[in-house]
Every structure is written in structure tokens, then in C-alpha cells.
């Protein structure tokens, strides 16, 4: 068994300043280069899209970090969507034998994301996966509260 086969899961985190996205012009080439049409539409539907861009970007970065030792996923291949209830979903547009989960949050000034990459052969216990995400978010957020 090689080292990659021994890795059952990896975690990636990212934090972004929301004002960094407020400073960008609405039609900045950065948006088209980094975000998918679905992500752009989601973020731009809000009166203040900056927190949503920052949070989505943090999610993408956290996924890249979580997969850096396993799949080496490019930022442009990561898409953060929302389900019917608004929960974030990771759509990966390249092959990877890991299931990806992300938790997103933001305050008035910062956006934070935690991503979990779980080897598909290990992904049968969703409760354990959720507990890992909650535990990690509690360690990152001030006051340790999960929104």
C-alpha cells in the first residue's frame, strides 16, 4: 500500500476578506476567470454580492487545499453550488476518487470555508464526516459557534 492509498480524508480551509471583492469592478475579468456561470448568477442575485463571492471563493480554495495531496484539483475545476435549501455542494469537473464536502460562513468582514475530501471507499459514514466538519469549523470561528 502506498501513502496515497492510506489517506482516508484530508481537510482544507480558507479565509477571505470580503472587502477584497468589494474593491473589484462588477465586470472584472477575475470573476469570469474564477467563477462558473452558475456561481456568478448565484452571487449576483444578492443586493450585496461581495460576501457571496468571497464565501464561494473561500470554498473553492478550501477544496483545492483539501485535494492538494491527493488529486491536485485546479481552482477552475471546482464549482460551489447550492442545493434547494441553500446548502453548499461541491461539483468537481475532473476525475478524483474523493467525495468533497464544504462548509461556508461569513461575518461582516470575512468569509471562511472548510472542505473535506473523503476517499470514496471510506465515505459510507456521513455522520462521522459531518462531525469532522463541525469540529473543524468550531476551531476556526471566533467563539467556536457553528452558524
C-alpha positions, 0 to 999 in steps of 0.5 A, a space after each residue: 500500500 502506498 501513502 496515497 492509498 492510506 489517506 482516508 480524508 484530508 481537510 482544507 480551509 480558507 479565509 477571505 476578506 470580503 472587502 477584497 471583492 468589494 474593491 473589484 469592478 462588477 465586470 472584472 475579468 477575475 470573476 469570469 476567470 474564477 467563477 462558473 456561470 452558475 456561481 456568478 448568477 448565484 452571487 449576483 442575485 444578492 443586493 450585496 454580492 461581495 460576501 457571496 463571492 468571497 464565501 464561494 471563493 473561500 470554498 473553492 480554495 478550501 477544496 483545492 487545499 483539501 485535494 492538494 495531496 491527493 488529486 491536485 484539483 485546479 481552482 477552475 475545476 471546482 464549482 460551489 453550488 447550492 442545493 434547494 435549501 441553500 446548502 453548499 455542494 461541491 461539483 468537481 469537473 475532473 476525475 478524483 476518487 474523493 467525495 468533497 464536502 464544504 462548509 461556508 460562513 461569513 461575518 461582516 468582514 470575512 468569509 471562511 470555508 472548510 472542505 473535506 475530501 473523503 476517499 470514496 471507499 471510506 465515505 459510507 459514514 456521513 455522520 462521522 464526516 459531518 462531525 469532522 466538519 463541525 469540529 473543524 469549523 468550531 476551531 476556526 470561528 471566533 467563539 467556536 459557534 457553528 452558524 
